[in-house]
Amino acid sequence: MDFLEWILTSIAYVAVACLISWYFWSYKRRDLFGGYLFGVIVAFIGALICQSLLGEVFEIVIKKLMIPGFVKFNFIAALTGAFVMVYILNKINNDKIRKS
């Protein structure tokens, strides 16, 4: 894996993490434990874990939904992992709704 591929894959993971954290923070108005930034960090870790564990399974099942080109990034696996991790983070915080 060369450096440019590593940078583009990292940017894709961060984008998925920001998207999922924004969904819980702004759209659903949930008070995430640690705020928006900690939600991004947890979503990033969840995307990495799910990609490493289920990336090949999703790649076989949904091969056409992968981002084309030279970046080895499975969007569905990363999105699933990020969503599950932020959902768990939300449940740890008792599913509180933000007041502001």
C-alpha positions in Angstrom: 0.0 0.0 0.0 1.7 3.2 -1.1 1.4 6.5 0.7 -1.2 8.1 -1.6 -3.5 5.1 -1.3 -3.1 5.2 2.5 -4.0 8.9 2.6 -7.1 8.5 0.4 -8.3 5.6 2.4 -7.9 7.5 5.6 -9.8 10.4 4.2 -12.6 8.1 3.2 -12.8 6.6 6.7 -12.8 10.1 8.3 -15.6 11.2 5.9 -17.7 8.2 6.9 -17.1 8.8 10.6 -18.0 12.5 10.3 -21.2 11.6 8.4 -22.4 9.1 11.0 -21.4 11.4 13.9 -23.2 14.3 12.2 -26.3 12.1 11.8 -26.5 11.4 15.5 -25.4 14.8 16.7 -27.3 17.2 14.4 -30.1 15.2 12.6 -31.3 13.0 15.5 -30.2 15.6 18.1 -28.6 13.0 20.4 -26.2 14.0 23.2 -23.2 11.8 22.4 -20.9 10.9 25.2 -17.9 13.2 24.7 -19.6 15.4 22.1 -19.4 15.4 18.3 -15.6 15.0 18.2 -15.6 11.8 20.3 -18.4 10.5 18.2 -16.2 11.0 15.1 -13.4 9.1 16.8 -15.6 6.2 17.9 -17.2 6.0 14.4 -13.7 6.0 12.8 -12.6 3.1 15.1 -15.9 1.3 14.3 -15.4 1.7 10.6 -11.9 0.3 10.8 -13.0 -2.7 12.9 -15.9 -3.6 10.7 -13.8 -3.1 7.6 -11.1 -5.5 8.9 -13.6 -8.1 10.1 -16.3 -8.0 7.5 -14.7 -6.3 4.6 -14.2 -9.5 2.5 -17.7 -10.7 3.2 -19.2 -7.3 2.0 -16.8 -7.3 -0.9 -18.1 -10.6 -2.2 -21.7 -9.7 -1.7 -21.7 -6.0 -2.8 -18.7 -5.8 -5.1 -20.3 -3.1 -7.3 -20.8 -0.6 -4.4 -17.1 -0.3 -3.7 -15.5 3.1 -4.5 -13.9 2.5 -7.9 -10.2 3.2 -8.6 -7.1 2.4 -6.7 -8.5 2.9 -3.2 -9.3 -0.3 -1.4 -12.3 1.0 0.6 -15.6 -0.8 1.2 -18.2 1.9 1.9 -20.9 -0.4 3.2 -18.6 -2.2 5.7 -17.2 1.2 7.0 -20.7 2.7 7.2 -22.1 -0.3 9.1 -19.2 -0.4 11.6 -19.4 3.4 12.2 -23.1 3.4 12.7 -23.1 0.4 15.1 -20.3 2.0 17.2 -22.0 5.4 17.5 -25.3 3.7 18.2 -23.7 1.8 21.1 -22.1 5.1 22.3 -25.5 6.7 22.2 -27.0 3.9 24.2 -24.2 4.1 26.8 -25.3 7.7 27.3 -28.9 6.5 27.8 -30.2 7.9 24.4 -30.4 11.5 25.7 -31.7 14.2 23.5 -29.6 17.4 23.3 -31.4 20.5 24.6 -29.4 23.1 22.7 
